[in-house]
Amino acid sequence: FNKTELEGIDFVRPEHLVFRGSDGCEIDGWVVPPADYNSGKKYPAILNIHGGPQLRFYGGLNFFHQLWAAKGYYVIYCNPHGSIGDTAAFSDLRKKYGTIDYEDIMQFVDIVLSEYPSIDERRMGVTGISYGGFMTNWIITRSNRFAAAASQSGISDWISLHATDDLPGFDLTITGSMPWEDITEHWRISPLAYAGQCKTPTLFIECGEDYRCPVDQGLGMYQALIAQGVPSRTVIFNGETHCVFRLGKPLNRIRIFNEITDWFERYIPKG
């Protein structure tokens, strides 16, 4: 199965990039150049954001990254505040969602663009799953620098999430309160609160059996974008869970890759 899917793919070694985050901490990032790299050519890029946020990327093999590189994209990714592998303080984002982590990621993009002039900053996409989906939703309500986005199993409304997700008290850990105690922080970190600022064509990938970030989270953002005339699409994979990216059916994982790639290729012209 793997031989069939990967036959003809030229694998590219990720290039390690260490930079100083918004508070001066050292942060690891990586850049995967396109497989057909030519110094005289401009290329599109995809920013991928990991889940958790208490997970982390590393310089090893990632099939999505390699497949995008084979299609002529740069792929960039980093471990912003909230990631594991550093100090406990570094990975603590309680009451900080959408602040220092967002600043780290956007600073990383700026640094990559300055060090890799072959990336066309007008042809960039952003994607991520779970926390990465939340951050994708957050980014598109704060920046128009990305030509397209693909939010996977993300969070858009922390108020409704309190009543629907499978981790009682998850929002209490993140916001420091229950919704009825202090609804302000719940709404402050809800991308839906800022959906009126979004102009980015966005794809939402959701899973029918996802109880960590239920489908209503993506549908809420989808409805908000459609109501404003922003191109959007939602694809729901019934029978799949929040862990589709590592436990899902191979056929559906391939379909997810194709949905995201087709969306980027639609809104990020290769040039």
C-alpha positions in Angstrom: 0.0 0.0 0.0 2.7 2.5 1.0 4.8 1.6 -2.0 1.9 2.4 -4.3 1.1 5.7 -2.7 4.8 6.9 -2.4 6.2 5.6 -5.6 7.8 8.4 -7.6 8.0 10.7 -4.6 11.4 12.4 -4.1 11.8 12.9 -0.3 13.3 16.2 0.9 15.2 16.6 4.2 13.7 19.3 6.5 16.1 22.2 7.2 16.3 23.2 10.9 15.9 26.8 11.8 16.3 28.1 15.3 14.9 31.6 16.1 14.1 33.8 19.0 10.4 33.9 19.9 8.4 37.0 20.9 9.7 36.8 24.5 13.3 36.0 23.5 13.0 32.2 24.0 14.7 29.9 21.5 12.2 28.2 19.3 12.7 25.3 16.8 11.3 25.5 13.3 11.8 23.6 10.0 11.6 24.3 6.3 11.0 21.6 3.8 12.0 22.9 0.3 10.0 21.8 -2.8 11.4 18.7 -4.4 11.8 20.4 -7.7 13.6 23.4 -6.1 15.2 25.8 -8.6 16.9 28.9 -7.3 15.5 31.1 -10.1 11.9 30.2 -9.4 9.3 31.5 -6.8 7.3 28.9 -4.9 4.1 28.8 -2.8 4.3 27.7 0.8 2.2 26.0 3.4 2.4 26.8 7.1 1.4 23.7 9.2 0.6 24.1 12.9 0.6 21.1 15.2 -2.1 20.1 17.7 -2.2 20.0 21.4 -0.9 22.6 21.9 1.2 20.4 24.1 2.7 18.4 21.2 5.7 19.2 19.1 7.1 18.9 15.6 10.5 17.5 14.9 12.7 17.1 11.8 11.6 13.5 11.0 9.4 12.1 8.3 5.9 13.6 7.8 4.0 12.3 4.9 1.9 15.4 4.3 4.9 17.6 4.3 6.7 15.4 1.8 3.7 15.1 -0.5 3.2 18.8 -0.5 7.0 19.3 -1.2 6.6 16.9 -4.1 3.9 19.0 -5.5 6.1 22.1 -5.5 5.3 23.7 -2.1 7.6 24.9 0.6 6.3 23.5 3.9 7.2 25.4 7.1 6.4 24.5 10.7 7.6 25.4 14.2 7.1 24.7 18.0 5.6 27.9 19.4 4.9 28.6 23.1 2.5 25.9 24.3 4.6 23.1 22.7 6.2 20.4 24.9 9.9 19.7 25.0 11.0 22.9 26.8 10.2 24.2 30.3 6.8 23.9 31.9 6.4 27.6 31.7 7.1 27.5 28.0 4.2 25.0 27.4 1.7 26.8 29.7 -0.8 28.7 27.7 -3.5 29.2 30.4 -5.2 32.5 29.7 -2.7 33.1 26.9 -4.3 31.4 23.9 -4.0 33.5 20.8 -1.3 35.8 22.3 2.3 34.7 22.6 1.7 31.6 20.6 0.3 33.6 17.7 3.1 36.0 17.9 5.7 33.2 17.7 4.1 31.7 14.6 3.8 34.9 12.7 7.4 35.9 13.7 8.5 32.5 12.4 6.7 33.2 9.1 8.5 36.6 8.8 11.9 35.0 9.5 11.3 32.2 7.0 10.4 34.7 4.3 13.5 36.8 5.0 15.8 33.7 4.8 14.0 31.9 1.9 13.5 34.6 -0.8 12.2 31.8 -3.2 8.9 31.8 -1.2 6.3 34.0 -2.8 4.6 35.7 0.2 1.5 36.3 -1.9 1.0 32.5 -2.3 1.0 31.1 1.2 -1.5 28.7 2.8 -2.1 27.8 6.5 -3.4 24.6 8.0 -3.4 22.7 11.2 -5.4 20.1 13.2 -7.0 20.4 16.7 -5.1 23.2 18.4 -3.6 23.8 14.9 -7.2 24.1 13.6 -8.0 26.6 16.4 -4.9 28.6 15.5 -5.8 28.5 11.8 -9.2 29.9 12.7 -7.5 32.5 14.9 -5.0 33.5 12.2 -7.6 34.1 9.5 -9.5 36.5 11.7 -6.4 38.5 12.4 -4.3 38.5 9.2 -5.0 38.5 5.5 -1.5 37.4 4.6 -2.5 33.8 3.7 -4.2 33.2 0.3 -6.1 30.1 1.6 -6.6 28.1 4.8 -7.6 24.6 5.8 -8.8 24.2 9.4 -8.9 20.6 10.6 -10.9 19.7 13.7 -10.4 23.1 15.3 -12.2 25.2 17.9 -14.1 28.3 17.0 -16.3 28.9 20.0 -15.1 28.1 23.6 -18.6 28.9 25.0 -20.4 26.1 23.1 -17.4 23.8 23.4 -17.9 23.7 27.2 -21.2 21.8 26.6 -20.1 19.5 23.8 -16.6 18.3 24.2 -15.4 15.1 26.0 -13.0 16.8 28.4 -15.0 18.2 31.3 -13.3 21.3 32.5 -11.0 21.7 29.5 -12.2 25.3 29.1 -11.7 25.8 32.8 -8.0 24.8 32.4 -7.5 27.2 29.5 -9.6 30.2 30.5 -9.4 29.9 34.3 -13.2 30.0 34.7 -16.5 28.4 33.8 -18.5 30.2 31.1 -21.0 31.5 33.6 -18.3 32.8 35.9 -16.4 34.8 33.3 -17.7 34.6 29.8 -15.4 37.3 28.6 -12.3 35.1 28.4 -14.2 32.3 26.7 -15.3 34.8 24.0 -12.0 36.5 23.8 -10.3 33.4 22.6 -13.1 32.3 20.3 -12.2 32.9 16.6 -16.0 33.1 15.9 -16.0 36.4 17.8 -13.8 37.9 15.1 -15.2 36.1 12.1 -16.4 39.4 10.6 -12.7 40.3 9.9 -12.0 37.1 7.8 -11.4 37.4 4.1 -9.4 34.1 3.6 -11.0 31.3 1.6 -11.2 28.5 4.1 -11.8 24.7 4.1 -13.0 23.0 7.2 -12.3 19.3 7.7 -14.4 17.8 10.4 -15.0 14.2 11.8 -18.4 12.9 12.6 -17.3 11.0 15.7 -15.0 13.8 17.0 -16.0 14.5 20.6 -12.9 16.6 21.4 -13.6 19.3 18.9 -17.1 18.5 17.6 -18.3 19.3 14.1 -20.3 22.4 15.2 -17.0 24.2 15.8 -16.1 24.1 12.1 -19.7 24.6 11.0 -20.0 27.8 13.1 -17.0 29.4 11.3 -18.2 28.0 7.9 -21.6 29.6 8.4 -20.0 32.9 9.4 -17.8 33.0 6.3 -20.5 32.0 3.9 -22.8 34.7 5.3 -20.1 37.3 4.4 -19.4 35.9 0.9 -16.0 34.4 1.8 -15.4 31.2 -0.2 -15.6 28.3 2.2 -16.2 24.5 2.2 -16.9 21.9 4.9 -16.2 18.2 4.5 -17.3 15.9 7.3 -15.8 12.4 7.6 -18.5 10.3 9.3 -17.2 7.5 11.4 -13.8 9.2 12.0 -12.6 10.6 15.4 -10.4 13.5 16.5 -7.4 11.3 16.0 -8.0 10.7 12.3 -4.6 12.0 11.5 -2.9 8.9 13.1 -5.7 6.4 13.6 -8.1 7.1 10.7 -8.8 4.8 7.8 -6.0 5.1 5.2 -8.5 5.9 2.5 -9.9 8.8 4.5 -6.5 10.1 5.4 -5.7 10.2 1.7 -9.0 11.9 1.0 -8.2 14.5 3.7 -4.8 15.2 2.1 -6.5 15.5 -1.4 -9.2 17.9 -0.1 -6.7 20.2 1.5 -4.3 20.1 -1.5 -7.1 20.7 -3.9 -8.2 23.7 -1.9 -4.7 25.2 -1.8 -4.2 24.6 -5.5 -7.5 26.3 -6.2 -6.7 29.5 -4.3 -2.9 29.5 -4.4 -1.9 29.6 -8.1 1.4 27.8 -8.8 2.6 30.7 -11.0 
